[in-house]
């Protein structure tokens, strides 16, 4: 078997390493930070067959002009002179159509269900120790228009064979009797699940280290040495050189910069999101993860705390914490959950992350024109959901096996 170097130690890179190791390859991982401490760390941990609509959709386009320049909106674009941003926006706008959404519904359903099945397989073997919560997902609505839009999504979900329904106030109370919500109704997607992402990554890391996989942290890739259309080695910021037979580029938004050194044009923008945790209290006594529809805020309960996260800021590769955004998440969460009064002093583990977003809302996964390089990135807000599926696809490609699902829609050269 071959030696495989994986660039990027988030959930995609770690899952790729796991499946490649299991199939007999010698694997090493390079991460510019600590493994799992970037985009994979502070997200909501949702596994979402319900998210079968692409990020690029007509609803976003209609609301975009109102949202984009409003610093309090769920989606905010920071204007800047950047040709890459302009190209991305033009492409993104072109994909904001009902036809694009409809053309990709079956694919997004299939790859999310495939990934969920892989999570269940991982849960049932002895390699990893993690918790998979299979409690579904609530989409809470405060406005009639939002509930009508969710009813349309539920109808589409049912046609796709997913377990979905619309709940009224009484139904929500029956599902979550110990918590009171300021909502007129919700959609409920019973197939959805969640994990604690960092815990999941740490259990994979532990397994890999135990099985002699080399992990190089705080090790930034500076350049590549190519010969005869192959990568021969990578050069780090410490001026060290590492050779391998196969390479996987899975470093999130930073994949764009690295791929440009190889003559690849991966059109992506970073969608910055924020999150924080709050200790469990009487007002947060629920088990079903939820999204506050009007504000696009995700709330995920765990044993001793709840994580609140949201917003999508297109503002370059800036990781600074935006106090306005954090306070908006706090304020709107207090408004949706009765008797909740999160104060600044209650907020722990403040986090920001850069979600890598392609213009059509689909990941990039596939072989490149460089014969020994595979790219797996641009998962936007579904990195956790698609982690195992992406890792297994990468492994299958390197093993020259047929992938379980058709990956044509994620081709790198599709634009």
C-alpha positions as CSV (number, residue, x, y, z in Angstrom):
1,X,0.0,0.0,0.0
2,X,1.1,3.6,-0.5
3,X,2.1,6.4,1.8
4,X,-0.6,9.1,2.0
5,X,0.0,12.7,3.3
6,X,-3.2,14.5,4.3
7,X,-3.0,18.3,4.5
8,X,-5.7,19.5,7.0
9,X,-6.6,18.0,10.4
10,X,-10.3,18.9,10.6
11,X,-13.1,16.3,10.5
12,X,-12.7,15.7,6.7
13,X,-8.9,15.1,7.0
14,X,-9.3,12.9,10.1
15,X,-12.1,10.8,8.6
16,X,-10.0,10.4,5.4
17,X,-7.0,9.3,7.5
18,X,-9.2,6.8,9.4
19,X,-10.5,5.1,6.3
20,X,-7.2,5.1,4.5
21,X,-5.5,3.6,7.6
22,X,-8.2,0.9,7.8
23,X,-7.6,0.0,4.1
24,X,-3.9,-0.5,4.8
25,X,-2.2,2.7,3.8
26,X,0.7,4.4,5.7
27,X,-0.9,7.8,6.7
28,X,0.4,11.1,8.0
29,X,-1.5,14.3,8.7
30,X,-0.3,17.9,8.6
31,X,-2.3,20.7,10.3
32,X,-1.3,24.4,10.5
33,X,-3.0,24.5,14.0
34,X,-4.0,21.9,16.5
35,X,-6.0,19.1,15.1
36,X,-9.7,19.8,15.2
37,X,-9.3,23.4,16.6
38,X,-10.5,25.3,13.5
39,X,-13.8,25.0,11.7
40,X,-14.5,21.6,13.1
41,X,-14.3,22.7,16.7
42,X,-17.2,25.1,17.6
43,X,-20.0,24.2,15.2
44,X,-23.4,22.8,16.0
45,X,-22.4,19.2,15.3
46,X,-25.5,18.5,13.3
47,X,-25.9,15.6,10.9
48,X,-28.6,16.8,8.5
49,X,-30.3,14.7,5.8
50,X,-32.9,17.5,6.1
51,X,-30.5,20.0,4.5
52,X,-31.2,18.9,1.0
53,X,-31.4,22.5,-0.3
54,X,-28.1,24.1,-1.4
55,X,-26.7,27.1,0.3
56,X,-27.2,28.9,-3.1
57,X,-31.0,29.1,-3.4
58,X,-33.7,31.5,-4.5
59,X,-34.7,32.4,-0.9
60,X,-31.2,33.5,-0.1
61,X,-31.1,35.6,-3.3
62,X,-34.5,37.3,-2.4
63,X,-33.4,38.1,1.1
64,X,-29.8,38.8,0.1
65,X,-30.1,42.5,-0.7
66,X,-31.8,43.2,2.6
67,X,-29.4,41.0,4.6
68,X,-26.0,41.5,3.0
69,X,-25.4,45.0,4.2
70,X,-27.2,44.8,7.5
71,X,-24.7,44.1,10.3
72,X,-27.5,42.5,12.4
73,X,-28.7,40.0,9.7
74,X,-28.0,36.3,9.6
75,X,-26.0,36.7,6.4
76,X,-23.6,39.7,6.0
77,X,-21.3,40.6,3.2
78,X,-18.4,43.0,4.1
79,X,-17.7,45.0,1.0
80,X,-14.1,44.9,-0.2
81,X,-12.1,45.2,-3.4
82,X,-11.4,41.6,-4.2
83,X,-11.6,40.0,-7.7
84,X,-12.0,36.5,-6.1
85,X,-15.0,37.7,-4.1
86,X,-16.6,39.3,-7.2
87,X,-16.1,36.1,-9.2
88,X,-17.6,34.1,-6.4
89,X,-20.6,36.4,-6.0
90,X,-21.4,36.3,-9.8
91,X,-21.3,32.5,-9.7
92,X,-23.2,32.3,-6.5
93,X,-26.0,34.5,-7.8
94,X,-26.2,32.4,-11.0
95,X,-27.0,29.3,-8.9
96,X,-29.7,30.9,-6.7
97,X,-32.5,29.3,-8.7
98,X,-35.2,26.8,-8.0
99,X,-33.9,24.6,-10.8
100,X,-30.5,24.4,-9.1
101,X,-32.0,23.4,-5.7
102,X,-34.3,20.8,-7.4
103,X,-31.4,19.3,-9.4
104,X,-29.4,18.7,-6.2
105,X,-32.0,17.6,-3.7
106,X,-31.6,13.9,-4.3
107,X,-27.8,14.1,-4.2
108,X,-27.7,16.1,-0.9
109,X,-30.2,13.7,0.7
110,X,-28.2,10.7,-0.4
111,X,-24.8,11.9,0.7
112,X,-26.1,13.0,4.1
113,X,-27.9,9.7,4.6
114,X,-24.8,7.8,3.5
115,X,-22.7,9.8,6.0
116,X,-25.3,9.1,8.8
117,X,-25.1,5.4,8.0
118,X,-21.3,5.6,8.3
119,X,-21.6,7.3,11.7
120,X,-23.8,4.5,12.9
121,X,-21.2,1.9,11.6
122,X,-18.4,3.8,13.5
123,X,-20.6,3.9,16.6
124,X,-21.0,0.1,16.5
125,X,-17.3,-0.8,16.1
126,X,-14.7,-0.8,18.8
127,X,-12.3,1.7,17.3
128,X,-13.9,4.9,18.4
129,X,-15.7,6.1,21.5
130,X,-18.3,8.8,20.9
131,X,-22.0,9.6,21.3
132,X,-24.4,9.8,18.5
133,X,-27.6,11.6,19.5
134,X,-30.5,10.6,17.2
135,X,-33.1,13.1,18.4
136,X,-34.0,14.8,15.1
137,X,-34.0,18.5,14.4
138,X,-36.5,21.2,15.1
139,X,-36.8,24.3,12.9
140,X,-38.6,26.8,15.2
141,X,-40.7,29.6,13.6
142,X,-42.1,32.8,15.1
143,X,-43.7,34.1,11.9
144,X,-46.5,32.6,9.8
145,X,-44.6,33.2,6.6
146,X,-41.6,31.2,7.9
147,X,-43.9,28.3,8.9
148,X,-45.4,28.3,5.4
149,X,-41.9,28.1,3.9
150,X,-41.1,25.2,6.3
151,X,-44.3,23.4,5.3
152,X,-43.0,23.5,1.7
153,X,-39.6,22.1,2.8
154,X,-41.5,19.3,4.8
155,X,-43.5,18.5,1.7
156,X,-40.3,18.2,-0.4
157,X,-38.7,16.1,2.4
158,X,-41.6,13.6,2.4
159,X,-41.3,13.2,-1.4
160,X,-37.7,12.4,-0.8
161,X,-38.6,9.7,1.6
162,X,-37.5,11.6,4.8
163,X,-39.4,11.5,8.0
164,X,-40.6,15.1,8.4
165,X,-43.7,16.9,9.8
166,X,-45.1,20.3,10.9
167,X,-45.6,20.8,14.6
168,X,-47.9,23.2,16.3
169,X,-47.4,24.6,19.8
170,X,-48.9,21.6,21.5
171,X,-46.8,19.2,19.4
172,X,-43.7,21.1,20.4
173,X,-44.7,20.9,24.0
174,X,-45.3,17.2,23.7
175,X,-41.9,16.7,22.2
176,X,-40.1,18.9,24.7
177,X,-42.3,19.1,27.8
178,X,-39.7,20.7,30.1
179,X,-39.0,23.8,28.0
180,X,-41.2,26.6,26.8
181,X,-40.6,28.2,23.4
182,X,-41.8,31.5,22.0
183,X,-42.7,30.0,18.6
184,X,-45.9,29.5,16.7
185,X,-44.8,26.2,15.3
186,X,-41.9,24.2,13.8
187,X,-40.9,21.7,11.2
188,X,-39.4,18.5,12.6
189,X,-37.0,16.2,10.9
190,X,-36.7,13.0,12.7
191,X,-33.9,11.5,10.6
192,X,-31.4,14.2,11.7
193,X,-28.8,13.5,14.5
194,X,-25.9,15.2,16.2
195,X,-22.5,14.6,17.8
196,X,-20.0,16.7,19.8
197,X,-17.6,17.4,16.9
198,X,-14.4,18.0,18.9
199,X,-15.0,14.8,21.0
200,X,-15.5,12.9,17.8
201,X,-12.3,14.2,16.3
202,X,-10.3,13.5,19.5
203,X,-11.4,9.9,19.5
204,X,-10.3,9.5,15.9
205,X,-7.0,11.2,16.7
206,X,-6.5,8.9,19.7
207,X,-7.1,5.8,17.4
208,X,-4.8,7.1,14.7
209,X,-1.9,7.8,17.1
210,X,-2.4,4.4,18.8
211,X,-2.0,2.9,15.3
212,X,1.2,4.7,14.4
213,X,-0.3,7.4,12.2
214,X,1.9,10.5,12.3
215,X,0.2,13.8,13.1
216,X,2.2,17.0,12.7
217,X,0.4,19.9,14.4
218,X,1.3,23.6,14.1
219,X,2.9,22.6,10.8
220,X,2.0,24.8,7.9
221,X,2.5,23.7,4.3
222,X,4.4,26.4,2.4
223,X,5.0,24.8,-1.0
224,X,5.0,21.7,-3.2
225,X,7.7,20.0,-5.2
226,X,6.3,18.6,-8.5
227,X,7.8,16.4,-11.1
228,X,6.1,14.8,-14.1
229,X,2.7,16.0,-13.1
230,X,3.0,14.5,-9.6
231,X,3.6,16.0,-6.2
232,X,6.9,14.5,-4.9
233,X,7.0,16.3,-1.6
234,X,5.7,19.1,0.5
235,X,7.7,21.8,2.3
236,X,6.7,23.1,5.7
237,X,7.1,26.5,7.4
238,X,10.1,24.9,9.3
239,X,11.7,24.3,5.9
240,X,11.3,20.5,6.3
241,X,10.5,18.3,3.4
242,X,8.1,15.3,3.5
243,X,7.6,12.8,0.7
244,X,4.5,10.7,-0.1
245,X,2.9,8.7,-2.9
246,X,-0.5,10.3,-2.6
247,X,-1.7,13.6,-1.2
248,X,-5.1,14.8,0.1
249,X,-5.9,18.5,0.4
250,X,-8.6,18.9,3.0
251,X,-7.6,22.2,4.8
252,X,-10.9,24.0,4.6
253,X,-10.9,27.5,3.3
254,X,-7.0,27.4,3.2
255,X,-7.3,24.8,0.5
256,X,-7.9,27.6,-2.0
257,X,-4.5,29.3,-1.2
258,X,-2.6,26.0,-1.3
259,X,-4.3,24.7,-4.4
260,X,-3.4,28.0,-6.3
261,X,0.3,27.0,-5.8
262,X,-0.5,24.0,-7.9
263,X,-2.3,25.9,-10.6
264,X,-5.8,24.9,-9.4
265,X,-8.6,27.4,-9.1
266,X,-10.9,26.4,-6.3
267,X,-13.5,29.2,-6.2
268,X,-14.4,29.6,-2.5
269,X,-15.2,32.2,0.1
270,X,-15.0,31.9,3.9
271,X,-18.3,32.1,5.7
272,X,-17.5,33.2,9.2
273,X,-19.7,31.9,12.0
274,X,-19.7,32.3,15.8
275,X,-20.7,30.2,18.7
276,X,-20.5,29.9,22.5
277,X,-21.7,27.5,25.2
278,X,-24.0,28.1,28.2
279,X,-24.3,25.7,31.2
280,X,-27.5,23.7,31.3
281,X,-30.2,25.3,33.4
282,X,-34.0,24.9,33.9
283,X,-34.8,26.9,30.8
284,X,-32.5,24.8,28.7
285,X,-33.9,21.4,29.7
286,X,-34.5,19.9,26.2
287,X,-32.9,17.2,24.1
288,X,-33.7,18.1,20.5
289,X,-31.3,20.3,18.6
290,X,-33.0,23.2,16.9
291,X,-32.5,26.1,14.4
292,X,-34.3,29.4,15.0
293,X,-35.5,29.9,11.5
294,X,-35.8,33.7,11.2
295,X,-32.3,34.2,12.7
296,X,-30.6,31.1,11.4
297,X,-29.2,30.3,14.9
298,X,-28.4,26.7,15.7
299,X,-28.8,25.4,19.3
300,X,-27.5,22.0,20.3
301,X,-28.0,20.5,23.8
302,X,-25.3,18.3,25.4
303,X,-25.2,16.7,28.8
304,X,-23.9,19.7,30.8
305,X,-24.2,22.6,28.4
306,X,-25.8,24.0,25.3
307,X,-24.0,25.4,22.2
308,X,-25.4,28.4,20.5
309,X,-24.1,29.3,17.0
310,X,-24.9,31.1,13.8
311,X,-24.4,33.9,11.3
312,X,-22.6,33.8,7.9
313,X,-20.2,36.7,7.4
314,X,-18.4,36.9,4.0
315,X,-15.5,38.9,5.2
316,X,-12.3,37.3,4.1
317,X,-10.2,35.1,6.3
318,X,-10.7,37.1,9.4
319,X,-11.1,35.0,12.6
320,X,-11.7,37.9,15.0
321,X,-14.7,37.6,17.4
322,X,-17.4,40.1,16.5
323,X,-19.1,41.3,19.7
324,X,-22.2,42.5,17.8
325,X,-22.7,39.0,16.3
326,X,-22.2,37.2,19.6
327,X,-24.7,39.5,21.3
328,X,-27.2,39.0,18.6
329,X,-27.1,35.3,19.0
330,X,-27.5,35.7,22.8
331,X,-30.4,38.3,22.4
332,X,-32.4,36.3,19.8
333,X,-31.9,33.0,21.7
334,X,-33.4,34.7,24.8
335,X,-36.3,35.8,22.7
336,X,-37.1,32.3,21.3
337,X,-36.7,30.3,24.6
338,X,-39.0,31.5,27.4
339,X,-37.4,32.1,30.8
340,X,-34.0,32.1,29.2
341,X,-31.9,35.1,30.2
342,X,-28.3,34.5,28.9
343,X,-26.0,37.1,30.2
344,X,-22.4,37.8,29.0
345,X,-21.1,36.2,32.2
346,X,-22.9,32.9,31.2
347,X,-21.2,32.6,27.9
348,X,-18.2,30.3,27.6
349,X,-15.9,29.0,24.9
350,X,-16.5,31.9,22.5
351,X,-15.5,30.7,19.0
352,X,-15.3,31.8,15.4
353,X,-14.7,29.6,12.4
354,X,-14.4,30.0,8.7
355,X,-16.7,27.7,6.7
356,X,-15.4,27.0,3.2
357,X,-18.2,27.9,0.7
358,X,-18.3,27.1,-3.0
359,X,-20.5,29.2,-5.2
360,X,-23.0,26.5,-5.9
361,X,-23.2,25.2,-2.3
362,X,-21.7,21.8,-3.0
363,X,-18.4,20.5,-1.8
364,X,-15.3,19.9,-3.9
365,X,-14.3,16.2,-3.7
366,X,-12.3,14.5,-6.4
367,X,-9.2,13.8,-8.3
368,X,-7.2,16.7,-9.8
369,X,-5.2,17.0,-13.0
370,X,-2.2,16.4,-10.8
371,X,-2.1,12.6,-10.8
372,X,-1.5,11.9,-7.1
373,X,-3.6,14.7,-5.5
374,X,-7.2,14.5,-4.3
375,X,-9.1,17.5,-2.9
376,X,-11.9,17.4,-0.3
377,X,-13.1,20.8,0.9
378,X,-15.9,23.4,0.6
379,X,-18.4,21.7,2.8
380,X,-19.8,25.0,4.1
381,X,-22.0,24.3,7.1
382,X,-22.1,20.5,6.5
383,X,-18.6,19.5,7.3
384,X,-19.6,17.5,10.3
385,X,-22.6,16.1,8.6
386,X,-20.5,14.9,5.6
387,X,-17.3,14.0,7.5
388,X,-17.4,10.2,7.3
389,X,-18.9,10.2,3.8
390,X,-16.1,12.5,2.5
391,X,-13.4,10.5,4.2
392,X,-14.8,7.2,2.8
393,X,-15.0,8.8,-0.7
394,X,-11.4,9.9,-0.5
395,X,-10.3,6.5,0.6
396,X,-12.2,4.8,-2.2
397,X,-10.7,7.2,-4.8
398,X,-7.1,6.4,-3.6
399,X,-7.9,2.7,-3.6
400,X,-9.4,3.0,-7.1
401,X,-12.7,1.6,-5.9
402,X,-16.1,2.7,-7.1
403,X,-17.6,5.2,-4.6
404,X,-20.9,4.3,-3.0
405,X,-22.6,7.4,-4.4
406,X,-22.0,9.3,-7.7
407,X,-19.7,12.2,-6.9
408,X,-19.9,13.9,-10.3
409,X,-21.7,16.9,-8.8
410,X,-18.7,17.6,-6.5
411,X,-16.2,17.6,-9.4
412,X,-13.4,20.2,-9.0
413,X,-13.7,21.4,-12.6
414,X,-17.5,21.8,-12.8
415,X,-17.6,25.5,-13.4
